[in-house]
Amino acid sequence: MTEEALLKLWNEKRVQLILAQIAPALVLIAIFVLAAQGTFASASAASKYLAIAVAAVTGILAIISQFAVIREAGSLLDDLAKIQNGSELTRKIAASKSFLSLTAVAVIGLGLIIFALIVWSVLG
């Protein structure tokens, strides 16, 4: 692949990573609003567990999608690093593998923290 094609693919992967966060963000907004209104205080146990399960499934699917993008982006960075006489942008992007690894760790860590907060706010 050419340098230009690889850079285009890199940008597509970045967009995919961002888009994979939209559905979980909407679920989190809904749970936040319901929790802020005190809706879960009077909700049945089944409703509370359903809210937690929906948040968990949405989050797990998002994390799986994000990891797929991160894995593919890692391979893409390897390909960018092999380009001879690449542009400064290509070299900077190719050197960002540690940031990609940090993103993978953050996805898991922040996902667990958010899920714990969801359980706490729903079961309160």
C-alpha positions in Angstrom: 0.0 0.0 0.0 1.1 3.6 -0.6 1.8 6.1 2.2 -1.3 8.0 1.2 -3.5 4.9 1.4 -2.1 3.9 4.8 -2.7 7.4 6.1 -6.3 7.3 4.8 -6.8 4.0 6.5 -5.3 5.3 9.8 -7.9 8.1 9.7 -10.7 5.6 9.0 -9.6 3.6 12.1 -9.6 6.7 14.2 -13.2 7.4 13.1 -14.2 3.8 13.8 -12.8 4.1 17.3 -14.8 7.3 17.9 -18.0 5.9 16.4 -17.7 2.7 18.6 -18.2 5.0 21.6 -21.5 6.6 20.5 -24.0 3.9 21.6 -22.4 3.4 25.0 -22.4 7.2 25.5 -26.1 7.3 24.8 -26.8 4.5 27.2 -24.7 6.2 29.9 -26.6 9.4 29.3 -30.0 7.7 29.7 -28.8 5.9 32.9 -27.3 9.2 34.3 -30.6 11.0 33.7 -32.7 8.3 35.3 -30.4 8.1 38.3 -30.3 11.9 38.7 -34.1 11.9 38.7 -34.2 9.2 41.4 -36.0 6.8 39.1 -34.1 3.8 40.2 -35.0 4.4 43.9 -38.5 3.4 43.2 -37.9 0.9 40.4 -38.3 -2.8 40.8 -35.3 -5.0 41.2 -35.9 -6.4 37.7 -35.8 -3.0 36.2 -32.6 -2.1 38.0 -30.9 -5.4 36.8 -32.1 -4.8 33.3 -30.6 -1.3 33.3 -27.3 -2.8 34.5 -27.4 -5.6 32.0 -28.1 -3.2 29.1 -25.2 -1.0 30.2 -22.9 -4.1 30.5 -23.8 -5.6 27.2 -23.5 -2.2 25.4 -20.2 -1.6 27.1 -18.8 -5.1 26.4 -19.7 -4.9 22.7 -18.2 -1.4 22.4 -15.0 -2.6 24.1 -14.8 -5.5 21.7 -15.3 -3.2 18.7 -12.7 -0.8 20.1 -10.2 -3.6 20.6 -10.7 -4.8 17.0 -9.9 -1.3 15.8 -6.9 -0.9 18.1 -5.5 -4.3 16.9 -5.9 -3.3 13.3 -4.5 0.1 13.9 -1.4 -1.5 15.5 -0.8 -3.5 12.3 -1.3 -0.3 10.3 1.3 1.4 12.4 3.8 -1.4 11.7 3.1 -0.9 8.0 3.6 2.9 8.3 6.9 2.4 10.1 8.2 0.4 7.1 7.7 3.2 4.6 11.0 4.5 3.4 11.4 8.3 3.2 7.9 8.9 4.6 6.6 12.3 5.5 6.9 13.8 9.0 3.3 13.0 9.6 3.8 9.3 8.7 6.8 9.1 11.0 4.8 10.7 13.9 1.9 8.4 13.4 4.1 5.3 13.1 5.8 6.3 16.4 2.5 6.4 18.3 2.2 2.7 19.0 2.7 3.4 22.7 -0.3 5.7 22.7 -2.3 3.0 21.0 -1.3 0.6 23.8 -2.3 3.3 26.3 -5.7 3.6 24.6 -6.3 -0.1 25.0 -5.5 0.0 28.7 -7.7 3.1 29.1 -10.6 1.4 27.4 -10.5 -1.5 29.9 -9.8 0.6 33.0 -12.3 3.3 32.3 -14.9 0.8 31.2 -14.6 -1.0 34.6 -14.7 2.3 36.5 -17.8 3.4 34.6 -19.5 0.1 35.1 -18.9 0.1 38.8 -20.4 3.6 39.0 -23.4 2.5 37.0 -24.0 -0.4 39.4 -23.6 2.0 42.3 -26.0 4.6 40.9 -28.6 2.0 39.9 -28.6 -0.1 43.0 -27.7 2.9 45.2 
